[in-house]
Amino acid sequence: MKASLRLLFIITFVGSIFLASPEADSCASNLSLNVPILFDTTNLQCLSVWDAQSFILRYVQTSANIWSFVLSTPDTNSYIAMGFSVSGGMVGSSAMVGWVASRGASGGIKQYYLGGVTPNQVVPDKGNLQVIANSSFITLQSSRLFMVFQLETTGPLSWLIFATGSTGLFPAAPSFALTKHLDKFSTRIDYSKANIGSSQGVGNSSSQVDGIGSQADSCSSNLNLSVPLLFDTTKLNCLPVWNAQGYILRYSQTSPNIWSFILSAPNPNSYIAMGFSPNGAMIGSSAIVGWISTSGAGGGMKQYYLTGLAPSQVVPDRGNLKVLINSTFITSQSSRLYMAFQLQTNQPLSRILYAFGPNGIFPSAPSFALTQHQDKVSTTLNYATGSSASNSYMNLKRSHGVLNILGWGVLIVMGAIVARYFKEWDPFWFYFHASVQFLGFVLGVIGVISGLVLNNQLHIDVSLHKALGIIILVLGCLQIMAILGRPKKESKVRKYWNLYHHNMGRILIILAVANIFYGIQLGKEGSGWNIGYGIVLAILLTMAITFEAQLCSRD
């Protein structure tokens, strides 16, 4: 009877793992807070402004000069911030920052002025936002933070910056100093149409742009440059290649071995780059880089060869691209850069990289050294069909984490629990154990493979995480081989096989759990993932301890 109850408990737990889903916010759901709001929330516009962190922004123009905002985010166990910027850069922006510490024990909301990039230049209770008195508050509900405030303005700035702080660190009296953000995202909003414009990831950058309604480029508009081109532009193929940054690429095969390109991008007050890569990676690629300062003081255009990731390994005036003489130029028009060039080749490489540099920093004589890009994207271009696919890594990163957590961190552990505490249910325990372990192994293998692919795309140093993952995979393969070579119960070597099989499994589980938490830290997924898997692991551990106590008392 006790065994059946334990079995029912563990099967119920399995079902909860796969069927349960945490409550989340979305624009499809109604806003329902436990605290009253001073303005009408029925007509709020709603946007998903930062998909990677599940940031939801609701807003409405309450009156002619009052705008109301509700920012909904997962509880990061730190501060959340929403900044209003003139150009998309952090420096010079004013931000509303809110936090709820110790899971609801205390919290606060303040305006900060970002006078620089160091913590002492981020000044509390200062800024250019006219916050209406008693309109701001922050609350924690269903594991999400809801930060509410109203601004007195006829039109808020369209460039918004969203950020999360480091886990466990909060502004505190008396200074209320703000620690450096853990992650941030900059985006531009058209308030009248409730849609997202250009956006950029982690880093300090700004794009010199006009206000809402400023002239932009698109494939539906005619190319009308103020300078003459050496090739025909009427038959150019056109496609958006980096929607988040508003990059537009036009190209055509001018002759059998001549290809013409025009890259249009918002002027980031730094360089823009278009690289051709044999495999989609930066290393080994050759890039055309162009720049014009927003003041118009100077500009230039060069080919660079990327022999490595360090700035010293990016070599100017080198590369594998055969650029036609006098075919390259760059111009600034309507706050956009247009970079044109021609290549002598039968077929350009299809793996294309796009990047832009940090604000205000340009290549200059005599070295023309290129500073590290602020953001980049890798795409694949089909020249024949005129289609481009972004090689986004975010979904792959999340899939890698989920697969490994479920495979190595949940199913393998559950299979081990069943094998140790349910042997009186022979042979059911064995088939259940083998099935769960095999499913966990398959998910784990897919997770490891996705991690290797992700590492090849990102080119970041995760040596320890990678090594542990490979060791875990090898141990898993050895366990599968051990099952295939399992001796009979009456065999003399069966006890040695048991010793080997059980201890190798324990080592695998310990390494897997450690590597999962380490991977969550590397992926900067915040406290939510740590807490979620920690709860699952605590339940499994509690079950194991309970069953072990019953087993010992029975013996």
Salt bridges, closest charged atoms under 4 A:
ASP25 OD2 - ARG58 NH1 2.79
ASP75 OD2 - ARG103 NH1 3.01
ASP125 OD2 - LYS110 NZ 3.06
ASP217 OD2 - ARG250 NH1 2.80
ASP317 OD2 - LYS302 NZ 3.05
GLU424 OE2 - ARG6 NH2 3.14
GLU424 OE2 - ARG554 NH1 3.93
ASP426 OD2 - LYS489 NZ 3.88
GLU525 OE2 - LYS397 NZ 3.40
GLU525 OE1 - ARG398 NE 3.21
GLU548 OE1 - ARG420 NE 2.84
